[in-house]
Amino acid sequence: MPVLFQADADLNQNIVLATLRRFPSIDFQPATAAGVRGLADPDVLRLPAEQGRILVSHDQRTMPRHFAQFIQ
């Protein structure tokens, strides 16, 4: 089963683009494609979970708190 990734809106999109350029077979969905830009953190976490994706984020300020609540 392939690993699927979802970029958060705060993730530097150059990381997504460089990853896809270097490894085109990786399924790394940009934030704009998933429609996560502007969503609240719990919703951003819910969408990739429903799709079996791993969220990749730079948000160290609020995301960990929401993630802790999400997995309970």
Backbone hydrogen bonds, N-H to C=O, Kabsch-Sander energy under -0.5 kcal/mol:
donor,donor_aa,acceptor,acceptor_aa,energy
4,L,52,G,-0.5
5,F,27,D,-3.1
6,Q,54,I,-2.8
7,A,29,Q,-2.8
8,D,56,V,-2.6
11,L,8,D,-1.4
15,I,12,N,-1.9
16,V,12,N,-0.9
17,L,13,Q,-2.6
18,A,14,N,-2.6
19,T,15,I,-2.4
20,L,16,V,-2.5
21,R,17,L,-2.2
22,R,18,A,-2.4
23,F,19,T,-3.0
26,I,23,F,-2.1
27,D,3,V,-0.7
28,F,26,I,-1.1
29,Q,5,F,-2.5
29,Q,27,D,-0.5
34,A,30,P,-1.4
35,G,31,A,-1.3
36,V,31,A,-1.6
37,R,31,A,-0.5
39,L,36,V,-2.0
43,D,40,A,-0.8
44,V,40,A,-2.2
45,L,41,D,-2.4
46,R,42,P,-1.9
47,L,43,D,-2.1
49,A,45,L,-1.4
50,E,46,R,-2.4
51,Q,47,L,-1.3
52,G,48,P,-0.6
52,G,49,A,-0.9
53,R,48,P,-3.4
54,I,4,L,-2.7
55,L,53,R,-0.5
56,V,6,Q,-3.0
57,S,55,L,-0.5
60,Q,58,H,-1.2
66,H,62,T,-1.6
67,F,63,M,-2.9
68,A,64,P,-2.3
69,Q,65,R,-1.6
70,F,66,H,-2.2
71,I,67,F,-2.0
72,Q,69,Q,-0.6
